[in-house]
Amino acid sequence: MLRLACAYAAAAYLAVPWAGLVLAATCVGALCEHRWRWGWTPALVLAVVLGGMDRPRQNANLPGEGVSLCATIWIDTRPVHHGERSSAWARVESWTMRDTTSAPHASSRLRVDRIRVRAPTRLPDYGGRCHVSGRLRAPIAARNFGGFDERRFMAARAVGAVLHAESVVTLDGAGGVAWRRHASEPVRNAIHARLRDTLAPREAALLAALVLGIRDDLDPALSESWRALGMSHVLALSGLHVGLVAGALLALVRSPRRRGGLLVLVGGVAVYAALGGLGPSVVRAAAMATWMACAAHAGRARDPRTALQCAALLLVLAAPERARDLRFQLSCLATLGILVWLPVLARAFTEPMRSPAARSLQRALGVCGVGLAAQAATLPLVVTRFGMLSWAAPLANLTLVPIVGVALLLTLAGVPVQLVSETLARAVWLVAGTLVHGVLRLTDLAPERWDPRVFMPAHPGVGPLAWLCAGASLAAGLGFASGRRGRAWSALGIACLSACGLGVAATRARAPVWEVVALDVGQGDALVARFDAHGWLLDAGNDRPHDAGARTIVPHLRRAGMQRLRGLVLTHPHRDHYGGAAAVLSAIDVDTVYVARASYDAAPYAALRDAVPGVPWRGLAAGERLGLAPGYAAEVLWPPERDVLGSGANGVSLVLWARGAGKPDLLALGDLEEDGERALLEAHQRALAARASCMAIVKVGHHGSDTSSTPELLDAVDPEIALISVGVRNRYGHPAAQTLSALRARDCVTLRTDRGGAVRVVLRGGTLWVERPATSAYAVFVDR
């Protein structure tokens, strides 16, 4: 237990956080050795390698968006096609860069070796050479809390930039590995084409993702459903697929001790790894299988833990960026959990029973236990990176994964069969498609609004609890395997207690007393507020070119544990404020939708009511009060019951003034412009000035344009914090320079979503804390 705790502490407090999980996997695997022998060596060498590596260096000379690139490249992966558009990783042979605002860049100071290419046309297959020209940009860090971090994703693949190609010209010649270009990729494409010709679209797309790792035609809704069921690891080619193939080949050759059996086993695993695209998880599993097969052939002890350590070491030494790859980390941890618990489960669930039903139940429990062991080992990474767990994952892995495994093996068996008889191969694939169809039907049985995921709160104690649960479960497995049952049961009790603590933290997490989050939804507004555990959403962003409701708002609400909103407030009927509302109303329970009474009958609102019926709507007018939480209410300052300005939708924007004892004031101005602000001040200037000392936050009107935020309004309000929701390099020029100058002149902290992404303002004690996705929190002291 002490050695296990030391290994986990070393992994958690390494100077290289992203290497901690891989180091934990190898160190804890090394703890399986009960005496000092060479099995420790790979873990120690890998610890030294990872401990000496620096963080991924950012290229200081990488230019910004104003730089054009002309490059000769060759495609390094199979392109992903989205209609006529496509994207792929590419190696750069030569390039020239020119800044549109200055002289050409000195290419000798730039490092552009591998890039991500996004093209408006179909890119050539693996190895194809082409000449591309377009705009180069650096990877973008996460712009919303818990959102996609492109910088981390690309650093794990040693990619330094993204090229948005405007023209693509295919060239003669080819790059890359010859056997992959002439054998592996053509076979993958041929199998994919045959699957599409033989099966229905959904079944063909799922089998292509399962067997070949090709996800071009996969339904995003299916991916989301499988992610909710805890089965996303099946969609991504992993060690599970290689293990199934290796097991089938081992059953065929019986023993790798003979030279023919070794060649069939190693060759079959290598061929499948090539067909699967040589992903990090597949390569790791193939390396383990090869190591163990060679050890068995040589008559040496087949220790899978040593094979895991050596495979991880060799792969990291060959490509150090793999240590930052989430798929590689999950694969190592899951394999470690299975290897620790597999001997224990084999003894516990293979003893002879009196009845066949009891034996079947024991085998089923054994399979479920293996899945639980893998999930327990990967628990820290899943919780810290995704902030969620799925309570349906054990059941789904018990019932659906075996069916998927049989379908996968049948699909692979159909590949050599078609060399003999194409009709027989189609029959085999039809059987696999039938099995997959059954899995799809079982997946579709879940109600549309049913979500088995439990989202963990962003609390500093959640991570240590997850690590404690995983470490204790591994220690319990080691204890049972070594015969130390007393220590094993103690560790298992610790694991259960920490798991219960995680469940309590997820279900009874104390919501902040006062929290406002301005999400980065591009050129639009979306303000999520939580007051004493009551959730509110002010505006829902745009649905063009991407639906901000489905892509940004709903995931944020779920990660925050807000499955129900007390209200959705739509300030006015402009698409950048109501566009994502349909997705939010379809996925989240909303008590009431609030709009201005003057715009209640607007055509966009009528269409929204028809699209998502069953949700109550209420119109608000100036002078009414809206209860946000006990002791905290919002007064409607604008508009009146009718449009008195006649200036369009902006003139009837809802303006809410939220205030209450012990909490900051919040003024949300929608898109109200100068004429509306003057009319509002005529009625409420004295009241606003009286509360100026409490006016902590203002949601700046109309994205900070020069038609809003007049000096008279800012003088009356005197805010400490100004939130501006605005898109990066938007075509309107928001926010205006004069608005920013006026805010600076009044010593106001201005926070923009186009500079650093989302903004979270939280009240802790008597201090407002400002948090951004990629920076540390800082305090804003407000004298109230």
N, C-alpha and C positions, 0 to 999 in steps of 0.2 A: 504493500500500500504506500509506503514511504517513497519507494522508487517511482511508482506510478505518479504520485503527487508531484515529485520533482520533475518528471518528464513533462507533465502538463504545465507546470509553472514555467519551465524553460521555454516551452512553445508559446505560452501566452505573453511572456514578457521579453521575447526576443526584440532586438532593435528593428527587425524586419517583420512587421505584423503579417504580411501576406504569406510568409514562409512558415508561420507558426503551425498551421494546420497540417501541412505536409510533414514537418518535423515531428509533430505530435504522433502522426500515424506511424512513422518509422521508429521513433523512440519507444512508443508503447509496444510496437511489434517486437522490438529488441528485448523488452522486459519479459517476453515469453520465454527467453532462455534462462535456465536456472543456474547456469554456471558460465564463467567467462570462456567464451570460445569465439570462433571467427564469425558467428552469427551476429555478434554485436558490431562488427566492423562496418558494414554498409550504413547502419544507422548513424554511427559516429562520424563517418566521412561525410554523409549527407548533411549532418548538423553543421559541420565545419564549412561545407560549401555554401549552404544557405545563410549561415551566420555571417559569412564574409561578403555576401553579395549586397550591393547597394540597391536603393530604390530605383525603379525605372527612370532613367534620366530623360528629362524633357529637352527637346532640341531647342536651344535658345534662339537659333537662327531661323526657325521655321516661320515663314511669313504668314500674314493674316489673310483675310478674305480678298484683299485687293490685289492678289498675286495670280497671274496666269501661268500655267504650266504646260509645256509641250514636251512629251516624253515618249520614248519607245519602251514598251513593256511586254512582258509575257505573263499569261494568266497562270497563277500558282494553285488555284483550286477550281473545282467545278463551279461555274457561274450559277447564281440563283436568279431565276427569271420570274418577273412579275409582269405578265403580259409582254409588251414590247420592251419594257425596261428591264435592266439586269444589273447585278452587282457581283463583285468577285474580289479576292485578294490578288495582288499582282506584284511581280518583281520588276524593278526599274533597271533598264540597261543604260539609258542615257536620258538627259533632260536639259531643258533650258527654262529659266524662269524670268519673268519680267513683271515688275510692279507697275501697275497702271498709273501710279502717281509719282514715280521716281525712276531712277536708272535701273538697269538690270542688276539682279542679285549676283553676288559672287558665289557661283555654284560650289566652289571648293570648300566653302565654309558650311555647306548644308549637307545633311545626311538624310537622303530620301531613298532608302533601299527597298522598302516594302510598303505599299500603300493599299488603301481600299478604294476601288474604282466603282463609281455609280454612273451608269451610262443610260441615255435615253433610247438606245438600241440594244440588240442582243449581242453580247460579247462572245468571242470564240471560246471553244472548249479548252480544257487544260492544255497548257503548252503553247497555245496560239499566240503569235506575236502581232502587235498592232501599234499604231501611232495614235496617241490620244492628246487632246488639248482641252483645257478647261480651267476651272477655279480650284485652287488648293486651299484647304483649311486644316487647322489643328483639331484633334479630337476634343470633344466637349465633355466636361465633367457633369455630374448629375445636377440638373437644374430644379428638381423637386425632391422633397424629402423621401428617401427610399426609392427614387426613380432610377432609370437606366443610366449607368455611368459609362459613357462611351470611352472615356479616357482609360479606365481600368480594363474594359473589355478589349481594347486594341493593344494595350500594353502587354496583356497576356499572350498576344499573338505577334509580338515584336513588330507592330505596325505603327508608323509614326504620323500618318496624315491621311486625309480623305480627299479624293479628287472627284469633283462633280464634272464629269466629262461633257463637253458640248459637241465634240465630233470624234468619231472613231473610224480609223482606216486600217483594215486588216493587211498585214505584211506577209511576205514569204518567210519560210523558215519556221523553226519552233524552238522552244526552250523547255526546261524541266527534265524529268527523268524519262528516258526512252521507253522503258517497260510500262511505266504508268500511262504514258501518252498513247502507246500502240496497243496495249493489252487491257489494263485495268479500267480506264475510263470508257473505252468503247464497249466493253462488256457491261459496265454499269448502265450506260445509256441504252444498250440493247435490251437488258432485262427490264428496265423501266418502261421502254416502249411496249414490250410484250405484256407486261402487267396492265398497262393502260388499254391495250387492245382486248384483253381477256376478261377483265373484271369491271364492275361498276366503278364510277369515278371515286366515290368515298373509300371503297375497299382498296382500290388500286393505290390511291394516295397514301392510305395508312400503311399498306404493306411496303410501299416504296420508302416511307420514312423509317419503318421498323428494320427492314433488311438492308437497305442501301444508304440510309441517312439522307435521302433526297426529299426535301419538304416543300417543294415548289407548289404542289397542288393541295397541300394539307389545309383543312378548314381551320381557321383561327379559333372558332368556337369549340372545336374538338380539342385543340391544344389547351384551351382554358379549362375545359371540363376535366381533362386528365391531370392537369396541374392541381385542380381542386381536390381530386381523388388521390393525390400523392403518387401518380403514375407517370410523371413527366420524364423520369429516368428511363422509362421503356421507350419513349419516343426518340430520345437521344441515344445513339449507339453507345453502349457501355460494356463493362465487363460482363454483365448478365448475358449479352448476346454471344460474346466470345466463349463464355462458360458453357452455354448450351451447345454451341458448335463443337467445342472440344470434348464435351461429354458424349455427344453423338458419335464423333470419330473414335473416341476411346472404346465405346461399346462395339464399334465396327472392327477395330484392330485387336481388341481385347488387352493387349499389353504393348507398351512401347519398347520393351527390352529387345525385340528383334529390329533389325535395321529397317525392314519394310514398314513395320508399324510406326517406327519413329518418323520416317519420311512422310507417311500419310498424315500423321497427327500434326507435325510441325508445318508441313506444306499446306494442309487444309486450313489451319489457323492463319497462316500467312496470307493465303488467298482470300479468306474472308475479311481479314484486316484491310487488304487492298481494296476489296469491293466496298467496304464500309467507309472509305475515304481517309483512312489513317488518322482518325481523331485521337486525341491524347488518351482517352479512356480505353479505346480499342487497342491502341499500341501498348499501353501498360498491361492490359490483360493478356495480349498476345505474347508479350515478353515473359510474363509469369508462366504461361502455359508452356512456352518453349524451354524455359529454365527447368521446370519440373520434369518435362519429358526427357530432356537430356540427362538430368540427374538419375531418373529411373533407368534409362538406357545404360548408364555407366555403373549401375548398381549401387549408387549412393543414396543416402537418406533424402527423401523428398519432403523438405520442410517448406510449406507454403509461406510461412512468415518470412523466412530468409529470402524466398523468391520475390515477395512483395518489396522488401527493402532494397534488394539489388536492382529490380526493375525500376523502382522509383529513382534510385541513384543514377543509373545509366541514362534514363530519359532526361533527368534534370541536367546532368553533365552535358548531354548532347544538345539540349536546347534549354538554357536556364529560364527562359520566359514561361516554360510550362509550369514552373512552381507557382505562378500567379494565376494559372488557368483554373477557374472554378470547377470545371468538369473533371480535371485531373485531381483536384483536392477531394471532391466528393467521392470519386472512384476509389482513391486510396483509403479514405476513412471507412467507406462502406465495406470494402474488402477486408479491412482489418477487423471490423466488428463481426463479420461472418466467420473469419478464421479463428477468432477467439472463442466464439460460442458454438461453432459447428461440432467439435468433439463432444462437448457437453450434451448438445441436443441429440447427437447420434447415439449416445449411451442411454439418454433418458427416453427416447421415443422409438427405439428399435428392439426393446425387450419383447419376447413373445407374450402374446395375450391369449385369452381363452376364446374370444369370439372374433370373427372377421370384422364386425362393425367397430369393435374397440381398437383393433389394429389400424383400421382406416382412420379413425379419429386421431390416434396417436400420430400417424404420418402427417395428417393435415395440420395438427398442432405443431409438428416439427417444422413444416414448411413455413407456417406463419411465424414461428419463433425466429427462423433465419431472417425473414423480412424485418421483424422487430429489432433484431440485433444490428442489422445494417442501418435502420433508422435511428437507433439509439447512438450509434457511433457518429453519424452525420448530424446529430442534433445541434451541436454548437454552431456549425457552419450554416445550417438552414435557418436557425433562429436569428443569428447575427446578420446574415446577408439578406434574408427574405422577410424576417419578422413574422413568420407564420408557421403553423403546423396543421396537418390534416388528420382529424381523428378517424376518418374513413380509410386511411392509407393501409392499415393492416388487413382489413376486410377486402379491399380492392386488390391488394397484392396476393391475397390468398385465393380469390375466385377468378380474377381476370388474367393475371400474369401467366399462370400455367397454360391457359388457352392461347394466349399470344405467343408463348414459347413454341407450342406445337405448330401454330401457323407459320412462324418464322422458319422452323426446320423444314416444313413441307415446301415453303417457297424456295429455299435454298436447294432442296432435293430436286425441284423441278428444273434447275439450271442444267445439270448434266443429263437429266432424262430427255430434255428436248433435243439433245444430240442424236438420240436413238429414235425417238418418236415425238413429234410436235403435238400430236393429239393427246398422247399420254401425259405430256408436260402440262397441257392446258387442263386436263382433268385434275392433276395434282394441285395446280394453282386454283382451280375452282373450289376444291375442298378447303384450301387455306383461306380463300375469300369467304367461304361460308362461315368458317370459324370467326374470322374477323368481323363479319356481319353480325354474328351473335354478340360479340364484344361491344360493337357499336350500339346495338339495340339495348344492351344492359346499361351502357353509359347514358343513353338517351332516356332511360326510365326515370332518372333523377329529375325531380321537378325543376322547372326553369329558374325558380328563385331559391332553390335549395343550395346551400353552400356549406360544405363540411369543414371549411378552413377556420382555424382559430388564430386570430391575429394577435401577436404578442405586443405589449406596450413598449414604448421606447423608454425603458427604465434601466438604470445602470446595474440593477441586480439580476436582470434576466440573463445576460450573458454568462456570469459566473454560475448561475443555477444550471444553465444548459451544459456548461463544461463539467460541472460536478456530476450531473446525471450521466453524461457520456463516460466520464472517467470511472465512476463507480460501477457502471454496468460492465465495462471492460475488466475491471478488477474482479468483479464477481465471476465472470467467465474464466479468468485465469485461475481463480481460487478453486472453482469446481473442477477444472481440468487437471490441476496439480494435487487434488485430493484434500485441500485445506478447506473443508466445508464450513467451519466456523467463521473464518474470515470472509468466505464467499457469501454466506448469508448476511453477514454484517454489511458488506459492500452492496449487496442487492437491496437491503433495506434503505441504505443511503440513496441509492438510485431511485427507488420508489418515492421516497420523501421529497427528493429534489424535483422529480416529475410532478408530484402533487403541488409543489410550490410553484412550478411553472404554470400549471393549470389555474391555480388561484390567482396568480399574477395576471393571467390573461383574462379571467372572467370578472375579477374584482379590482382591477387596476383603478386607482383613484385618478379621476380626470382632473386636469388643472382647473383652478378657480376661474381663470380668465385667459383665453388664448385666441389669437387671431392669426390666420395664415393666409397670405396673399400668394396663391399658386401661380406658377409660370405657365400660362396657357397661350403664349404668343400675344398677338394683338387682340386682346380681349380682357374681360374681368372675371375673376372667380375668387371669392373671399370666403374661406371656411372659418367659422367662429364656434367656440365652445365656451359656454358660460355655465358653470356648476353642472357639468355633465349633460347639458342640453346643447345639441348640435344644430347649427344653422348654416345655410349656404346662401351667400349673396352673389347672384349672377352665376352663369354656368359656362362662360367662354363661348368659343365659336365651334362650328362643326365642319369648317372648311379651312385648309385642305384636309385636316385631320379632326376627328371628333374629340374635342378636349374633354367632354364628359366621360367617354369610354376610356380614353387613353390616360388621362391625368387625374380627373376629379374622383371617379369611382375608386380606382386603386388607392388614392390617398385616404379617402373616407374609410375604406376597409382596413388599411394598415393602422389607422387611428382608432379602430374599434367602433366606428360610428355607423352601425347598421341601420339606424333610424335617425331621421332629422325631424326636428320640430317644425321647421319651415324652410321653404325655398323661396327667396325673394328675388324677383326679376324686376330690375329697375325700369327698363323700358324695352320696347320691341325692336331692338337692333340685334342682328344675328351674332355679333361678337359678345353679346350678353346673354342670349337665350339659346344659342345653337346647341350646346351640350346638355340642355335640360332633359331632352327625351331619354338619353342614355342614363342620366342620373335617376329619373323617375322610374325607369324600367328595372334598375338594379338595386335601388335603395328605397326603403320605406320612408315616405314623406307625409307628415300629418296634413300640411296645408301648403298650397302655393299662393304667395302674396304678390300682387301686381298693383300698379296705380289704377285707381278707379277711372281715371281719364283715358286710359288706354286698355281697359279690360276687354273691349270688343275688337281689338286689333286683330287683323287676319292671322298673323303668326301665332298669337295666343290661341285663337280658335282652332288652328291646325294642330297645335300641341295638345289641346284638350281632347281632340278627336283621336290623336295618335296614342295617347296614354290616358284612357278613361279611368274613372274610379278614384281620382285624387281630388279632394275639395280645393276650390279656388276662392280667393277672397280679394276684393278690391279695397285699397286704402286711399285715404285722402288726407290733406293737411288738417292737423288738429287731433287726429286719432293717435292712440297709444297701442303699442304692440309689446306684449309681455314676452321677454326673451328668457328670463329665468327668475326665480324668486329674488326680489329686491333689485332687479335689473330690467329696465324696460326701455323701449325705443319710441321716441315721439316722431311722428311724420311731419316734417317741415314743408314738404313740397311733393306733389302739385295739388292744387285744389281739385274739386270734383270734375271740373271741365278744363279743357285746354284754353287758358286765357291768353297765352302768348302767341299761339299760331305759328310756332317756329319748328314744327315737326316733332319727331319722337324724342329728341334730346330735351325739348322743352317740357316734357311731362315725365322726366326722370324722377324716380322716387328718391327722396333725400331723407335719411334716417339719422336721428340723433339719439344714440344709446347712452344712458347714464344710470348710475346707481351708487348707493353708499359703499365706500371701500373699494370701488372699482374705477378704472379710468374711463373717461368719456371717449366715445367713438363717433365720428361724423363721417358718413358715407354719402358722397355727392353724386354718384352715378355719372352721367354724361351731361349734367346741367351746365349750361353755358352762361355767358356774361349777363344776358337779359334776365335769365332765371335767377342768377345770384343776386342781382339788384332787387328783384321782387321779393326774394326770400329775406334779404336784409331789412327791407321796409317793415316786415312783419315780426322778425325775430332778432334784430340786431342787439337790442337791449338784453334779451335773455342769453344770447350767445356770449356777449361781453361779460356778463355777470359770472359765467362759468368758464371764462378763458383760462383761469389758473388750473382747471381740471381737464382741459381739453388736451388729452395726451396724444391722440391719434386722429389723423384726417386721411380718409381715402380720397386722394386728389381727383377732382372732376375731369372727365373727358380725357383720361390718359395723360394729363399734364399739358394739354394743348394751350395755345395762346388765346383761345376764346374762353377760357375758364380761369379759376383761381385769381380773381381780381384782388388788387391790394386791399380794398375795403373789406372783403371777406376774410382775408388772411389776418388783417389787423383785429377784426372782431373775434376770430377764433383763437389765434396765437397758438398753433399746435407745436408739440415737442417732436412728434414723429409724423412724417408724411409718406404714405404708401402710394407708389405710382405703378400701376399694372400696364405694361407696354411691351410690344414685341420688339425683338432684336432687329435693328436696321429696318424699321417699318417705313412704308412709303409715304406716310403722313408727316414724318419729321417729329413725332412725339418722343419725348416731352420737349416743349419749346424752351429755348434758352432763357427767355424772359421769365418763364414760370420757375425754372430752377434758380435763377438769380433772386427772385422775390422770396423763395423759401430760404435760401442761404442768408439773405439779409435779415431774416427774422430768427436766425440761429436754430433752424429746424433741421433735424436729422432726416435726410431724404433717402429713401430706400426704393430702388427701382428693380423690377423683375427682369429687365433686359441686362442688368449688370449683376451677375451672380445668381440669378434664378429666384426661386421662391423666398419669401420672407415670413418668418414666424416671430410673433411678439407674444411673450408669455409673462404673466404677472406672478412673481414669486416673492412673497412677503410684501414689502412696499416698493419693490423694484421691478421695472419692466426689463426683460431680457430679450435681446434681438438675436435670432439664430438664422443662419444661412446654410444651405446644403453642403457647401465645400469649405466653410470657414468655422472658426470657433465662435461660441456665443460671447456677446459682450453686453454690459448693462447700460441702461439709459435711466438715470435717476430723475424722477419727476417729483417736484415739490408740490404736493397736494395738501 
